[in-house]
Structures are given as C-alpha cells and as structure tokens.
C-alpha cells in the first residue's frame, strides 16, 4: 500500500509540474504576443480616416459649425473676379423654393446671388460681384438640407467613440453636419443629425476567429477582444474542458461576441 501511495504521489507531482509548465508557457505567450496585438488594435486607424473623431457629449454644449454662407466673399470669390455667376456654389444664392413640392421630385427654382455680397468688399471698381446675370434657374431635388445623402451631399464632422456600436437597440448620438457648397437644398445648410454609433478601433474578426480556433482553450480570443477576466477563466479551466472553447468559436464566428469597448469589427 505504501508503494502504491508513493507512486500515486509521484504521478500527481509530475502532473502538477506539467500543468504549471503549460500555464507559465501560456501566460508568457499571452504577455508577449496576444496582449500587444490587442493593444495595437485599440490604437489602429478609425473607420472614417478622413473625418475627425471626437468625444460624444450628447446635447450638452454642442454647437453648430459655422455656416459656410457666413464667409461668402471668401467662399464665392476668393479665386477670381471674372467668375461667372452661374458657376458660383449653391451657398452663394438665395433660391425661391416651393416648400409645398413633393419630396424627391425634381423642380425648377430661381436663384439670385445673395444680396449681402457687396462688390465694394471685393473691389470698389467692380459694378457686380460676378460676371453675367445674377439670377439663374436650376433643376433641383425637392428636399431640405438635412434630408440630403450623407457623404455625397453633406458631411458630419464628429464621430462618437464613447457609445456602443453593438447594443440593442443601437445607441445614437447628436452630430454636427453641413451641406456641401455645391448642393441646392431648402432650409439651413448647417444642422444637427442623430446618427447610429458605428465606430471601430481596429479589432479584426478574422484575427479573433483564428485565435478562437487555435488558442481558444487558453483564452487567447477573449484576451484579444479585451475580456481579460473571461480569458483568465478559460486559461485556468482549459477552455471550460473544451465546452467554453466550442461555444466561443460559435459566438465569435456568428459575430455575437464583439470587442469589449463596444466597437465593430473591421
């Protein structure tokens, strides 16, 4: 009996030593590879590289951007005094829109160069701020500026990164938008717009799924996505004896499990 007990104790010590070695190796791998990879993802390129990212302040202290028409002289006549009036941007005109037109229909409207465009502010010798007739006729789409298509017809200058892009229902934030200078539309050219949160911080679905398939039993996928507590749980439970690993492969594969900061995968 003593011999058998000694052999069992020896086997237990060897198994414990193996478990400790595997755990130390896994922790070293996570510290050297997975965690730096996750940290690099957080500081990656935003979803809209050409636009400024800012804090999401809701309705408090939010101010509209300057209306382009406030600097009409610089906007309309900064490049040449011989510009034809018909070539001026839409922001340089006051248009007689029919507010009872059907949304989306194409209507004829008469537009006149804004009356506050004084030729004396450009050159006292000029009799007109532009060449040709100051009244033009345009075929335009019946729509207010806030109804125009984003990116194509108007631009919003703020992207909120302090809201969840994966919540249900989707969180929204208040953004500042301005119609492009060449777009004819009714109403104010600068306006507020409620937009859904859809930012990303660089986490890749392909990387998360590959880690879940290969190293999910050690919690590498959870560490990568920022769930370090769950990652430790998977590490010390060997992926929940395989069950947790399989569940995470499915959850990440279908896109149910997303980055912990509320961002979208790229």
C-alpha positions in Angstrom: 0.0 0.0 0.0 2.8 2.4 0.8 4.5 1.6 -2.5 1.2 2.4 -4.4 0.7 5.6 -2.5 4.2 6.7 -3.2 3.7 6.0 -6.9 0.4 7.9 -7.0 2.0 10.8 -5.2 4.9 10.8 -7.7 2.4 10.8 -10.6 0.4 13.6 -9.1 3.6 15.7 -8.7 4.6 15.1 -12.3 1.1 16.1 -13.5 1.1 19.2 -11.4 4.5 20.1 -12.7 3.3 19.7 -16.3 0.2 21.8 -15.6 2.4 24.6 -14.1 4.7 24.5 -17.0 1.9 24.7 -19.5 0.3 27.6 -17.6 3.5 29.5 -17.4 4.2 29.0 -21.1 0.6 30.1 -21.9 0.9 33.2 -19.8 4.2 34.1 -21.4 2.7 33.7 -24.8 -0.2 35.9 -24.0 2.0 38.5 -22.5 4.4 38.6 -25.4 2.0 38.1 -28.3 -1.7 38.3 -27.7 -1.8 41.3 -25.3 0.4 43.5 -27.5 -1.7 42.6 -30.5 -4.9 43.6 -28.7 -3.3 46.9 -27.6 -2.2 47.6 -31.1 -5.8 47.1 -32.3 -7.1 49.8 -29.9 -4.8 52.4 -31.4 -5.5 51.4 -35.0 -7.0 53.6 -37.8 -10.6 54.8 -37.2 -13.4 53.7 -39.5 -13.6 57.1 -41.2 -9.9 58.2 -41.6 -10.8 61.4 -43.4 -13.0 62.7 -40.5 -12.3 64.0 -37.1 -13.1 61.7 -34.1 -14.4 63.4 -31.0 -16.0 62.9 -27.7 -19.7 62.2 -27.5 -21.3 64.9 -25.4 -24.9 64.4 -26.2 -26.9 67.6 -26.2 -24.8 69.4 -23.7 -22.6 72.2 -25.1 -23.0 71.1 -28.7 -22.7 74.0 -31.1 -23.4 74.0 -34.8 -20.4 74.5 -37.1 -20.1 77.9 -38.8 -22.4 78.2 -41.8 -20.3 78.4 -45.0 -22.5 81.2 -46.2 -21.2 83.4 -43.3 -18.0 83.9 -45.2 -19.5 84.3 -48.6 -16.8 86.6 -50.0 -14.1 84.1 -49.3 -16.3 81.1 -50.4 -17.6 82.6 -53.6 -15.0 85.0 -54.9 -11.6 84.0 -53.4 -10.0 82.7 -56.6 -11.0 85.1 -59.5 -13.0 88.2 -60.1 -14.0 87.1 -63.5 -16.0 84.1 -62.3 -19.4 83.7 -63.9 -22.4 84.0 -61.5 -23.8 80.7 -62.8 -20.6 79.0 -61.6 -20.9 80.1 -58.0 -21.5 77.5 -55.3 -25.1 76.9 -54.1 -24.3 78.5 -50.8 -23.9 81.9 -52.6 -27.5 82.0 -53.7 -30.9 82.7 -52.2 -33.4 80.4 -54.0 -37.1 80.7 -54.3 -38.0 77.1 -53.4 -41.6 75.8 -53.4 -41.9 74.4 -49.9 -45.1 72.5 -51.0 -43.2 70.5 -53.6 -43.2 66.7 -53.3 -40.2 65.3 -51.6 -37.7 63.8 -54.0 -39.3 65.3 -57.1 -37.2 67.5 -59.5 -38.4 71.1 -59.6 -37.4 74.3 -61.3 -36.3 77.1 -58.9 -35.0 80.6 -59.4 -31.9 81.6 -57.5 -30.3 85.0 -57.0 -26.9 85.9 -55.8 -27.2 86.8 -52.1 -27.8 90.5 -51.5 -25.1 90.8 -48.9 -22.4 90.0 -51.4 -21.2 93.6 -51.9 -18.9 94.3 -54.8 -17.3 97.0 -52.7 -16.0 94.4 -50.3 -14.1 92.8 -53.2 -13.1 95.7 -55.3 -14.7 99.2 -55.3 -14.3 99.4 -59.1 -16.4 96.3 -59.8 -20.0 97.0 -60.7 -21.0 93.4 -59.9 -19.6 90.7 -57.6 -19.6 88.3 -60.6 -19.9 88.2 -64.3 -23.2 87.6 -66.1 -26.7 87.6 -64.8 -27.1 87.3 -61.0 -30.3 85.3 -61.4 -30.2 81.7 -62.6 -32.6 78.8 -62.9 -31.8 75.4 -61.6 -33.4 72.0 -61.7 -33.1 70.7 -58.2 -34.4 67.9 -56.0 -37.1 68.9 -53.6 -35.5 68.3 -50.2 -34.3 70.0 -47.1 -30.6 70.1 -46.4 -30.9 67.7 -43.5 -32.7 65.2 -45.9 -29.7 65.0 -48.3 -27.5 62.0 -48.6 -24.5 61.9 -46.2 -21.0 61.7 -47.6 -22.4 62.6 -51.1 -24.3 65.8 -50.3 -23.5 66.7 -46.7 -20.7 66.0 -44.3 -20.8 65.4 -40.5 -17.7 66.5 -38.6 -18.0 64.4 -35.4 -17.7 60.6 -34.9 -18.7 59.5 -31.4 -16.3 56.9 -29.9 -18.0 56.8 -26.4 -21.1 54.9 -27.2 -21.8 51.2 -28.0 -22.0 50.2 -31.7 -23.3 46.7 -30.8 -26.1 47.5 -28.3 -29.7 46.6 -28.9 -31.3 49.0 -29.8 -28.4 50.7 -31.4 -27.2 53.8 -29.5 -27.3 57.1 -31.2 -25.6 60.4 -30.8 -26.0 64.0 -31.9 -23.7 65.1 -34.7 -22.9 68.4 -36.5 -23.5 68.3 -40.2 -23.2 70.8 -43.1 -24.4 70.6 -46.7 -21.7 70.6 -49.4 -21.3 74.0 -51.1 -22.5 72.7 -54.5 -25.8 71.3 -53.2 -29.0 73.2 -53.6 -31.4 72.5 -50.8 -34.0 74.1 -48.6 -33.5 75.3 -45.0 -30.4 75.8 -43.0 -27.2 74.4 -44.5 -25.8 73.5 -41.1 -27.9 71.2 -38.9 -27.9 68.6 -36.2 -28.3 64.9 -37.0 -28.9 61.8 -34.9 -26.5 59.1 -36.1 -26.1 55.5 -35.0 -22.9 54.5 -33.3 -20.7 52.6 -35.8 -17.1 53.2 -34.9 -14.2 50.7 -34.9 -10.9 50.7 -33.0 -9.1 48.2 -35.2 -10.2 44.8 -34.0 -10.4 42.2 -36.8 -13.0 39.5 -36.9 -10.6 37.2 -38.8 -7.9 37.5 -36.0 -10.4 36.9 -33.3 -11.9 33.8 -35.0 -8.4 32.4 -35.8 -7.4 32.8 -32.2 -10.6 31.1 -31.0 -10.0 28.1 -33.3 -6.3 27.6 -32.4 -5.7 29.0 -29.0 -9.3 29.4 -27.6 -8.6 26.8 -25.0 -6.1 29.2 -23.4 -8.4 32.2 -23.6 -6.4 33.9 -26.3 -9.6 35.1 -28.1 -11.0 36.6 -25.0 -7.7 38.4 -24.2 -7.6 39.8 -27.7 -11.1 41.2 -27.5 -10.4 42.8 -24.1 -12.3 40.3 -21.9 -9.3 39.6 -19.7 -11.4 38.2 -16.8 -13.1 35.6 -19.1 -9.7 35.0 -20.6 -8.2 34.0 -17.2 -11.2 31.8 -16.6 -10.7 30.0 -19.9 -7.0 29.7 -19.3 -7.2 28.1 -15.8 -10.2 25.9 -16.8 -8.6 24.7 -20.0 -11.4 26.3 -22.0 -14.0 25.0 -19.7 -12.8 21.5 -20.5 -13.4 22.2 -24.2 -17.1 23.3 -23.8 -16.3 27.0 -23.4 -13.9 26.9 -26.3 -16.5 25.4 -28.7 -19.1 27.9 -27.5 -16.8 30.9 -28.1 -15.9 29.6 -31.6 -19.6 29.7 -32.5 -20.2 33.1 -30.8 -17.3 34.8 -32.5 -18.0 33.1 -35.8 -21.5 34.4 -36.0 -20.4 37.8 -34.7 -22.3 37.7 -31.4 -19.2 38.2 -29.3 -17.7 41.6 -30.2 -14.9 43.8 -28.8 -15.3 44.8 -25.2 -15.1 48.6 -26.0 -18.4 48.4 -27.9 -16.8 48.9 -31.3 -17.4 47.0 -34.6 -15.1 44.5 -36.2 -13.2 45.6 -39.4 
